[in-house]
Amino acid sequence: MSELLVPSEWLICPRCDAVPLLATPDGHRCDACGVDFPRVGGIPWLFADPQAQLAEWRGRVDMTLQTLRREHTRLTAATES
């Protein structure tokens, strides 16, 4: 997947409103408040608490996968009977 290139001077820290964010190998960093913002799928993940947001989204994906697995098991059992 190609990386989305966004000029750092366009990005504002969602936590402290500092400008600009500094580009890093893994995303962006705000020197004013010390928060690192990762890139997810090449897109800057700019939330006031990026790690908490990532954890929430991962939890949602896990719950969806569990639901799909249960549905798959149910449908497989229904077609075998």
Backbone as a ProteinNet text record, in pm:
[ID]
protein_1_A
[PRIMARY]
MSELLVPSEWLICPRCDAVPLLATPDGHRCDACGVDFPRVGGIPWLFADPQAQLAEWRGRVDMTLQTLRREHTRLTAATES
[TERTIARY]
85.4	0	89.7	60	141.3	103.8	201.7	180.7	114.5	20.7	-43.4	49.4	92	183.1	104.1	110.7	42.2	148.6	156.2	255.1	234.2	340.3	329.8	279	309.1	264.2	112.2	44	-101.6	-164.7	-86	-140.1	-125.9	-233.9	-239.2	-260.1	-189.6	-203.8	-345.6	-416.4	-552.4	-556.9	-444	-441.4	-415.1	-316.1	-278	-283.8	-324.7	-338.4	-206	-93.8	36.1	52.2	126.8	156.1	304.9	372.8	331.5	368.1	313.4	357.5	483	570.8	694.1	675.7	720.3	712.7	817.1	777.2	867	856.3	946.5	936.7	804.8	743.1	620.4	494.1	505.9	387.7	425	370.9	397.8	413.5	477.6	500.2	476.8	413.9	397.2	503.9	598.1	701.5	645.9	536.1	480.2	425.4	354.3	296.5	355.6	443.7	514.2	435.1	325.1	243.5	290	300.2	330.7	200.2	182.3	63.3	104.9	60.8	100.1	24.8	70.3	-5.7	-71.1	-195.6	-268.9	-313.5	-259.8	-291.3	-245.6	-138.2	-84.2	-152.5	-252.6	-328.3	-286.8	-254.2	-220.4	-337	-309.6	-411	-409.2	-482.1	-476.4	-595.4	-580.7	-677.7	-604.3	-675.8	-611.3	-538.3	-593.7	-527.8	-523.4	-425	-423.9	-418.5	-346.7	-337.4	-470.8	-545.3	-677.7	-772.9	-767.7	-853.3	-818.1	-688.7	-647.5	-698.8	-688.3	-736.6	-887.3	-961.2	-1106.1	-1141.7	-1076.9	-1105.6	-1065.3	-952.7	-913	-1016.5	-1067.5	-1172	-1297.4	-1334.4	-1452.9	-1431.5	-1312.5	-1282.2	-1286.7	-1228.8	-1231.8	-1374.6	-1460.6	-1599.9	-1670.9	-1645.4	-1707.2	-1660.5	-1531.2	-1478.7	-1539.4	-1557.7	-1620.2	-1764.2	-1836.5	-1973.7	-1977.5	-1886.5	-1882.1	-1846.1	-1755.5	-1719	-1838.4	-1912.3	-2031	-2134.7	-2154.5	-2251.5	-2207.2	-2078.2	-2024.6	-2048.6	-2022.2	-2044.1	-2190.8	-2277.8	-2422.2	-2468.7	-2423.1	-2465	-2407.3	-2285.4	-2225.6	-2304.7	-2340.7	-2418.7	-2557	-2616.9	-2750.4	-2748.9	-2641.4	-2636.7	-2597.1	-2536.7	-2497.4	-2609.4	-2713.8	-2821.7	-2937.2
-117.5	0	123.4	217.3	338.7	431.5	505.9	599.2	727	777.6	904.6	1014.5	1099.6	1206.5	1334.1	1379.6	1501.9	1597.5	1717.9	1812.8	1837.8	1822.5	1838	1975.2	2076.9	2211.3	2226.5	2132.6	2135.5	2074.2	2001	1925.4	2002.4	2002.8	2070.7	1964.7	1977.4	1882	1887.3	1774.1	1773.6	1785.5	1768.9	1777.8	1920.4	1988.4	2120.8	2231.5	2198.4	2293.2	2351.2	2288.9	2337.2	2310.6	2397.6	2386.1	2407.9	2341.3	2222.9	2097	1984.5	1855.2	1815.9	1743.8	1700.3	1561.4	1541.7	1410.6	1319.6	1194.3	1092.5	970.5	874.5	754.1	678.8	689.1	614.9	698.8	828.6	914.6	1059.6	1117.7	1258	1273	1380.7	1407.8	1554.8	1581.2	1717.7	1742.9	1831.3	1863.8	1944.7	2015.9	2099.3	2015.1	1907.1	1824.5	1684.3	1651	1523.3	1401.8	1421.2	1308.5	1262.4	1130	1070.2	1024.8	1060.1	1023.7	927.5	802.2	704.5	726.7	657.5	647.7	510.4	505.9	380.3	369.3	271.1	257.4	377.4	442.3	558	689.8	684.4	804.9	850.3	977.6	1025.5	1004.3	939.2	907.5	1018.9	1127.1	1249.2	1257.9	1193.9	1200.6	1251.7	1317.4	1372.2	1264.1	1142.7	1029.6	916	917	821.8	676.2	644.8	505.1	453.8	538.4	498.5	474.6	559.8	542.1	414	385.6	261.1	140.1	144.7	34.1	15.9	126.9	117.7	55.4	99.7	45.1	-101	-136.7	-278.6	-362.9	-311.6	-382.5	-400.8	-297.9	-307.8	-411.3	-413.2	-511.2	-652.1	-671	-802.8	-849.4	-759.6	-795.8	-833.9	-759.9	-791	-926.3	-955.5	-1085.4	-1199.9	-1181.1	-1284.4	-1310	-1202.6	-1216.3	-1291.5	-1256.9	-1324.7	-1472.6	-1504.7	-1645.6	-1724.9	-1666.1	-1734.7	-1755.4	-1654.4	-1666.1	-1771.6	-1774.6	-1875.7	-2016	-2034.4	-2164.7	-2202.8	-2107.6	-2133.9	-2172.6	-2099.2	-2128.4	-2259.7	-2289.8	-2417.1	-2532.3	-2522.2	-2626.5	-2640.1	-2528.6	-2532.1	-2598.5	-2579	-2638.8	-2785.2	-2830.6	-2969.4	-3058	-2997.4	-3077.5	-3095.8
0	0	0	-83.7	-89.5	26.2	70.9	181	129.9	206.1	176.7	225.2	135.5	174.1	199.9	322.8	364.3	414.6	360.5	411.4	561.3	638.8	784.4	824.8	744.6	782.3	774.5	712.4	706.7	830.9	908.4	1020.6	1151.5	1228.9	1357.8	1464.9	1575.3	1684.9	1740.9	1743.9	1797.2	1949	2014.7	2160.4	2208.5	2145.2	2196.8	2090.9	1969.5	1858.6	1808.4	1841.8	1795.1	1645.2	1580.1	1437.8	1420.7	1333.8	1258.9	1335.9	1290.3	1341.3	1264.9	1330.6	1266.9	1207.8	1085.6	1022.5	1086.6	1115.6	1168.4	1078.2	1092.8	1009.8	1028.1	1148.1	1176	1171.3	1147.9	1146.4	1166.3	1271.9	1303.7	1454.2	1496.2	1637.3	1664.7	1780.4	1827.6	1933.1	1902.8	2000.5	2116.9	2095.7	2201.7	2317.4	2286.1	2392.9	2399.1	2303.7	2307.4	2263.5	2191.9	2147.6	2009.5	1993.7	1863.6	1799.7	1673.7	1598.5	1488.7	1494.9	1393.8	1263.5	1160.1	1035.6	1035.3	999.3	987.2	842.9	773	631.4	550.8	596.6	526.9	560.9	648	683.9	823.5	842.5	976.2	1072.9	1186.1	1286.2	1389.4	1360.5	1441.3	1536.6	1651	1758.9	1881.4	1973	2092.3	2171.2	2174.2	2238.7	2137.2	2046.1	1935.9	1979.5	2086.8	2129.8	2183	2252.9	2302	2185	2082.7	1965.4	1890.9	1875.9	1810.2	1887.6	2020	2102	2086.3	2082.6	2064.5	1929.7	1823.9	1691.3	1680.2	1740.3	1739.2	1813.1	1923.9	1997.1	1913.1	1840.3	1752.7	1642.5	1585	1480.7	1539	1657.5	1721.6	1747.9	1797.5	1823	1693.2	1587.1	1457.2	1407.1	1419.5	1376.8	1457.4	1586.9	1668.8	1624	1594.9	1547.5	1414.2	1324.6	1194.6	1209.3	1300.2	1322.9	1375.7	1471.4	1524.5	1414.6	1332.5	1222.7	1122.2	1093.2	1001.4	1057.2	1185.7	1249.6	1244.5	1273.3	1270.3	1130.4	1030	892.6	842.2	880.7	841	901.9	1028.8	1094.7	1030.7	994.5	934	796.7	721.6	586.9	591.4	701.5	712.3	764.7	822.3	878.2	784.4
[MASK]
+++++++++++++++++++++++++++++++++++++++++++++++++++++++++++++++++++++++++++++++++

